[in-house]
Amino acid sequence: MTLDDIFQHQAIIDKRCIPSDIKEFLNKKRFSESKKDWIRYGDMHITHFIRVFMNGSDDLLAMVIDGFMKTLIKTGKVKKLTTDEFVEEITKNGKKHNYN
């Protein structure tokens, strides 16, 4: 069963349409090292998706973080900084912070 299948079933059961952010995610692609090709997340079987997630795929993590940050910015919980503002923030008081 693919992620597309799962969300279509959920939409029927919940009697609600698939949220636009989920549709956007399902249409994004990741590069499969084993297949040497791009695969849509929606076309991935749930087992494969979970394995990618468990293996700590950097592109999936980046996508999750990006979505999280967009939500925080949209809800006003954080402010989007320009590059100059970011550099100023991390070099406040003449010293660089180690965020690692």
Buried (B, 14 or more C-beta within 10 A) or exposed (E): EBBBEBBEEEBEEEEEEBEEEBEEBBEEBBEEEEEEEEBBBBBBEEEBBEEBEEEEBEEBEEBEEEEEEEEEEEEEEEEEEEEEEEEEEEEEEEEEEEEE
